[in-house]
Amino acid sequence: MIGTKCPGQDMRYWTAEDVHEEKCPQCGDMIEFFKTDIRLRCRNCKTRVANPRFNMGCAQWCAYAEQCLGPGARGLKSKSLRIVLEDELDKLGKGLPGKVQKVKEVIEKAEEKCKRKQVDMLPVIASVVTIFLKDNKLISEIDAFLDSLNREHMLPQKAVNEIREITENILGNKVLEQENVMTKMVEELISEI
């Protein structure tokens, strides 16, 4: 029997828009993305760059997504991280409806800013929410909050580590030896809340 591929993942069915180049926001070198690349490292400066046109297509609704794509497909059919974080905000910030609404507006700005600057949304948005919750004493321990998010929603460990690093840098007022684009972006977004 000849093995067949899902049409959504089979490159024979892709169009010219499914492969594109983007400039590295750090050095300006061109990076070639396929629509299924979440993020890639720039060959020149090694910066991780998020794919602004990331598209898993049918994997978001297909019953066979995990069989087709492996463990990387877990969670694609569940709520997006943004919705999960907004649900956490609603649950934990019941007494602060005005502030919670402002954070949701900032999350929307963060999503657009990340797409424009080609920065991974996951650590940026999660860091904004985590810092807001911690600053307003709605969570006591950042690690416990991140661990529960990780357990319930199977976040990539690399993203959890980035969120920890960003929140520690900002809440600890650390002076960074090397400018971190995500940390700077989170600081700017937090100042809007």
C-alpha positions as CSV (number, residue, x, y, z in Angstrom):
1,M,0.0,0.0,0.0
2,I,1.3,3.4,-0.9
3,G,1.6,5.8,2.0
4,T,-0.3,9.1,1.5
5,K,0.3,12.4,3.1
6,C,-2.3,14.8,4.5
7,P,-3.0,17.4,1.7
8,G,-2.5,20.2,4.3
9,Q,1.0,19.1,5.0
10,D,1.9,17.7,1.6
11,M,4.1,20.3,-0.2
12,R,2.7,19.2,-3.6
13,Y,-0.4,21.1,-2.6
14,W,1.3,24.2,-1.4
15,T,1.2,27.5,-3.2
16,A,3.9,30.2,-3.6
17,E,2.7,31.9,-0.5
18,D,3.4,28.9,1.7
19,V,7.2,29.5,1.4
20,H,8.5,33.0,2.0
21,E,11.5,35.0,3.2
22,E,11.6,37.4,6.1
23,K,14.4,39.7,7.3
24,C,16.0,38.8,10.6
25,P,15.0,41.7,13.0
26,Q,18.5,41.5,14.6
27,C,20.9,41.5,11.6
28,G,18.7,41.9,8.5
29,D,19.8,38.6,6.9
30,M,17.0,36.8,5.0
31,I,15.5,33.7,6.5
32,E,13.4,31.3,4.4
33,F,10.3,30.0,6.1
34,F,7.9,27.2,5.2
35,K,4.3,27.8,6.5
36,T,4.7,25.1,9.0
37,D,8.0,26.5,10.6
38,I,7.1,27.9,14.0
39,R,10.4,29.7,14.3
40,L,13.9,29.4,12.9
41,R,17.4,30.5,13.9
42,C,19.1,33.1,11.7
43,R,22.1,31.5,10.1
44,N,24.1,34.8,10.5
45,C,23.4,36.0,14.1
46,K,21.7,32.9,15.5
47,T,18.6,34.9,16.7
48,R,15.4,32.9,17.0
49,V,12.9,34.4,14.7
50,A,9.1,33.6,14.8
51,N,7.4,32.9,11.5
52,P,4.8,35.7,11.0
53,R,2.8,33.4,8.6
54,F,2.9,30.2,10.7
55,N,0.0,28.1,9.6
56,M,-0.7,24.5,10.6
57,G,-3.8,24.5,8.4
58,C,-6.0,21.4,8.9
59,A,-4.0,20.2,11.9
60,Q,-6.0,22.6,14.0
61,W,-9.2,20.6,13.4
62,C,-8.2,17.3,12.0
63,A,-8.9,14.2,14.1
64,Y,-5.7,12.6,12.8
65,A,-3.4,15.6,13.5
66,E,-1.4,13.8,16.1
67,Q,-0.9,10.7,14.0
68,C,0.2,12.9,11.1
69,L,2.4,15.4,12.9
70,G,3.4,13.5,16.0
71,P,3.5,15.0,19.5
72,G,3.9,18.5,18.1
73,A,0.2,18.5,17.2
74,R,-0.9,18.0,20.9
75,G,-3.0,21.0,22.0
76,L,-3.6,22.4,18.5
77,K,-7.3,21.6,18.7
78,S,-7.7,22.9,22.2
79,K,-7.9,26.6,23.1
80,S,-5.2,28.9,21.9
81,L,-2.7,30.1,24.6
82,R,-4.2,33.6,24.3
83,I,-7.6,32.3,25.3
84,V,-6.2,30.1,28.0
85,L,-4.4,33.2,29.5
86,E,-7.4,35.4,29.2
87,D,-9.5,32.7,31.0
88,E,-6.8,32.7,33.8
89,L,-7.0,36.5,34.0
90,D,-10.8,36.4,34.3
91,K,-10.7,33.6,36.9
92,L,-7.9,35.2,39.1
93,G,-8.8,38.9,38.5
94,K,-12.5,38.8,39.3
95,G,-12.1,41.8,41.6
96,L,-10.2,43.9,39.0
97,P,-12.4,43.9,35.9
98,G,-11.1,47.2,34.6
99,K,-7.5,46.2,34.9
100,V,-8.2,42.7,33.4
101,Q,-9.8,44.4,30.4
102,K,-6.7,46.6,30.0
103,V,-4.4,43.6,30.1
104,K,-6.6,41.9,27.4
105,E,-6.1,45.1,25.2
106,V,-2.4,44.9,25.8
107,I,-2.4,41.2,24.9
108,E,-4.0,42.1,21.6
109,K,-1.3,44.8,21.0
110,A,1.3,42.3,21.9
111,E,0.1,39.8,19.4
112,E,0.2,42.4,16.6
113,K,3.6,43.7,17.8
114,C,5.1,40.2,17.8
115,K,3.8,39.5,14.3
116,R,5.3,42.8,13.0
117,K,8.7,42.3,14.7
118,Q,8.8,38.6,14.1
119,V,9.0,37.7,17.8
120,D,7.6,34.5,19.4
121,M,4.3,35.4,20.9
122,L,4.1,32.7,23.5
123,P,6.8,34.0,25.9
124,V,5.8,37.6,25.4
125,I,2.1,37.2,26.0
126,A,2.5,34.7,28.9
127,S,5.1,37.0,30.5
128,V,2.8,40.1,30.4
129,V,0.0,38.1,32.0
130,T,2.3,36.5,34.6
131,I,3.9,39.8,35.6
132,F,0.4,41.4,35.9
133,L,-0.8,38.6,38.1
134,K,2.3,38.7,40.3
135,D,2.2,42.6,40.6
136,N,-1.4,42.5,41.6
137,K,-0.8,39.6,44.1
138,L,-3.2,37.4,42.2
139,I,-0.5,34.6,42.2
140,S,2.1,34.1,44.9
141,E,4.7,32.1,43.0
142,I,5.6,32.5,39.4
143,D,7.1,29.0,39.2
144,A,3.9,27.4,40.5
145,F,1.8,29.4,38.0
146,L,4.0,28.4,35.1
147,D,4.2,24.8,36.2
148,S,0.4,24.6,36.3
149,L,0.1,26.2,32.8
150,N,2.7,23.7,31.6
151,R,1.0,20.7,33.1
152,E,-2.5,21.7,31.9
153,H,-1.6,22.9,28.4
154,M,1.7,21.2,27.5
155,L,3.7,24.3,26.7
156,P,7.1,23.7,25.2
157,Q,9.8,23.6,27.9
158,K,11.9,26.2,26.0
159,A,8.9,28.6,26.1
160,V,8.5,28.1,29.9
161,N,12.2,28.8,30.4
162,E,11.9,32.0,28.3
163,I,8.9,33.1,30.3
164,R,10.8,32.5,33.6
165,E,13.8,34.4,32.3
166,I,11.8,37.4,31.1
167,T,9.7,37.6,34.3
168,E,12.8,37.3,36.5
169,N,14.7,39.9,34.5
170,I,11.8,42.4,34.8
171,L,10.6,41.7,38.3
172,G,14.2,41.5,39.6
173,N,15.2,44.7,37.8
174,K,18.2,42.9,36.3
175,V,20.5,44.8,34.0
176,L,21.0,42.6,31.0
177,E,24.4,42.3,29.5
178,Q,22.9,41.7,26.1
179,E,19.6,43.3,24.9
180,N,16.8,40.8,24.8
181,V,14.1,41.8,22.3
182,M,11.4,39.9,24.1
183,T,12.2,41.4,27.5
184,K,12.3,44.9,26.1
185,M,8.9,44.3,24.4
186,V,7.3,42.9,27.6
187,E,8.6,45.9,29.6
188,E,7.0,48.3,27.1
189,L,3.7,46.4,27.1
190,I,3.6,46.2,30.9
191,S,4.0,50.0,31.1
192,E,0.7,50.3,29.2
193,I,-1.3,48.5,31.9
